[in-house]
């Protein structure tokens, strides 16, 4: 492995620490699903998905953002463009014709949207589909203004909305570990939503939501329809903000169905336009 290849490999490993290719320089058969976490979350949330083998047509790739999980020693980013730049570099390391899906939950939904938008703007290979979960579309009102709250107010508000398990309030060490990441994440979301001027994506969008989600209920999930000029589909499943883990089998089945539908209309992702467009 050359020096530049080693650097690239190390960088990819930082972003996808739980995923290893059998043939890193070759095209894998299954559709890759890059999974982006909720505010304060880490790649480990998707490990049960990656290890389940429930949908052999998918390769689940948990994505680790700075400041959490295996990247705990790094400073978390509070700037959307910094996060997206890293994701674009990660995607550029893959074969251009390899089919993939971008999946994001809550905060991850907006990161996945902005990454897809940048790919389209730069005429780079697009995902077969953007799949968003438990999040409001960019430019729509946030459930509340979070990035101006004190630490105690922030934690109480997030827990009250069902965005973080209430148990974290009982563990001071865990709270101190989560707070810097959580504050960076809500700052990223607030500042991004203040400045974004949403554009229409040229690839399909699947939006998933929980029937009892207090942060992004069913009425907000359908709002993603306006983000695509290609196909749109949505589904509401039982559960709260973290319905995606409560209904893992159903969510993975929806991802697999979306992948099959997109592959049926295209040989693979097209640069700057939707599959089959």
N, C-alpha and C positions, 0 to 999 in steps of 0.2 A: 504494500500500500504506500503510495507516494505521500509526501508531506501534506500537500493540499487536500488529497483524498482523506487523509487521516483527520485533518481539521474538520472537513465537511461531515465525516462520519460522527465525530464527537459532538458536533453541533446538532445533528439530527437526533443523536441519542439523548441529548439534554431535553429536547422537546417531546420525544416519544420513548421515555425510559423503560416502559413495560412492554415494548414491542421490538422483536428482532426478526428480520427477514431471513428465511432459509437461503434466499439468493438475493442479497441486497442490491445487486446491479441488474437484476432481471425483473421482468414483469410478472407479478403474481396473478394467479387466476381469479380469486375473489375480488369483489369491489371493496376497496378500502373505505372505511368510515372513520374520519378524523373527528374525535369527540371532545368538545370544549366544555369546561365546567361552569358551574354557577359561581356567583360572587363568594369568595372565601373557600371555594372548593378546590380539589386537586384531581389529578388524573386517576388516583386510586379508586374514585367513585365508579369508574367504568371497568375496573378489573373483573368483576363478576361477569360483565358482558363479554369481555375479551376471552374469558376462560370457559364460557358456557358451551360453546360449540352448537348453540341452538339453531343458528342460521349459517350453514356451511358456505353459502354464497357470499358471505360478508367477512371481511377482515376488520375487526374492531381495533382501532388505534387510539388509545387514550392519550390526550395531549396535556403535557405539564407546563403550566405557566410559571414565570419566575416568582420566587418568594414562598412557595408551598411545596409540600411533598418532597420529592427528590431534589428540588431546587430551593430548598428552604434557606440556604445561605445567601441566595441572591436577593437583591432589592426588588420588591414587587413594583411593577410599572403602573402608573396612574394615567397613562397616555395611550389612547386607542391606537394611534399610528405606530407606536413602538411595538405593541403586541402584534399588529397586523404585519409589520415588516418582518418579524421573526417567522410568522406563519407562511408568508410568501416565500421566504428563503427555504423553509422546510419543504414546501410543495415543489419548489424548483429543483430539489434534489431527486425527485422521482421521475421516471420516464414520462415524457410528455403525453403519450397515448394511453397511460394507465388510468382506468376509470376510478373515480372516487366520489365520495359524498362528504359534505361538510355538515356536521351535526353539532348544534349548540343548545344548551339548556340555560334558561334565564339569562344571565350576563353572557353566557356563551352563544346565545342566539344572536345577539347584536354583534359580537365579534365575528361570528360566522358570516353574517350578512355583509359586514364591512369588508371582510376578506374577499368574499365573492364579488362585491362591487369593484374592488381594486383589480381583481383578476380580469374582469370584463373591461374596465377602463384601459388596462395595459395590453389588451388583446392576448391574454395568456390562456392556457387551457382551463376551461371552466369545470366545476363539479357537475356530475350527472344531475344532481339536485342539491338544493339547500334544504336542510331539514331543521326546523326550529321547534323548541319545546319550552313550555312554561315561561314565555317571554312576550313582552309587548313589542310591536313593530317600531323601528326607529322613527322618531318624530312624533310619536303619540305620547300623551302625558305619562310621566312616571307615577307609580302608586303613591309616592311621597318623596319629598326632598330629604335625602339621607346624608349627603356629604357635608352638611353644615352642623350636624349634631355632635354632642359630646360623646365620648366613648360609651358611657352608660346608656345614654339615650339611643345611640346607634344599635347597641346589642339588644336592648329591650324592644326596639321597634322592629328589628329584623326577626327576632324570635316571635314577636306578636303576629307578624305577617306569615309566619310559617316558613321563613327563608333559611332558618338555622334551627337545629334541634334545641329545645329548651334546656337540655342537660348541660350544655356548655356553660351556662351561667353558674353552675355549681362547682366549676373547676377553674380556679384563678389562673393556674399556669396555662391551661388550654386557652382561656380568654386572652391572655397576653400574647400568645402565639398567633391567634386568629386575628386580633384587632388590626395590626399593621396591614395585613393582606386585605381584610375586609374594607378598611378605610381607603386603601388604594383602589380597590375595585369599585366602590360606590362613587369615588371621585372620577374615575375613568368613565363610568356610565353617565353620571350627571353632566360632565363637561362635553362628552360626545353628543348626548341628546340635545344639549343646548345649541350646538353648532351645526349638527348634521342637517343636510337638505336631501332627504331621501330620493333616490333615483330608482327607476324600474329595472329589475334584473332580467337578463335574457335567458335565464334557466328556470326550470320548474321549482316550485316551493311546496313543501309539505309542512303543515303547522300542526303540532300536537299540544294538547292542553289537559289539565286536570279539572274535573267538574267542580271541585271544591277549592280550587286555587285562589287564595286571597290576593296574590300579587299579579296574576295574569289570568283572570277567569275567562270562560268561554267567549264572552263578548269581545275580548281583546285578541284572542287567537285568530278569529276570522279577519281581523284587520291586516294580517299579512297578505291578504289577497292583492292589495294595492302595490305590493313590492315586486310583482313579476308580470312580465308580458307573455310568459309561457304558461304551462299548466299549473293550476293551484288546487290543492286538496287539503282538507283539514279533518281532524278527528279529535273528539273529546272523550277521555277515558276516566274511569272512576279514580278518585284520589285527590290529594291536596297538591301543594307545590312540588312535592317530590314523587308524584305519581309515576314518573318514568322508572323508578326503582321498584315501586310497589307493583307495577304492571310491566315488568321487564320483558316477559315473553311477548306481550302484545306490541310493545314498542319495537322490539327487534323484528317482529313479523311485519310491521308497517315499513320499517327501513328496507327489509328484503323485498317487499312488494314494490316499493318506490324504485329500488334499483332495477328490478326486472322490467318494470314499465318503461323506464328510461332507456335501458339497453335494447328493448324491443323497437324503439324508434330511432336508434342511432348506433353506430359502431363504437362510439366512445365520445369523450368530451371534445367539443369544438372550440377553437380559439375565438373568444369574443362573442360567441353566440350560443344559443341553446341547442342541445342535442335534437336533431331532426328539423331545426329551423331552416 
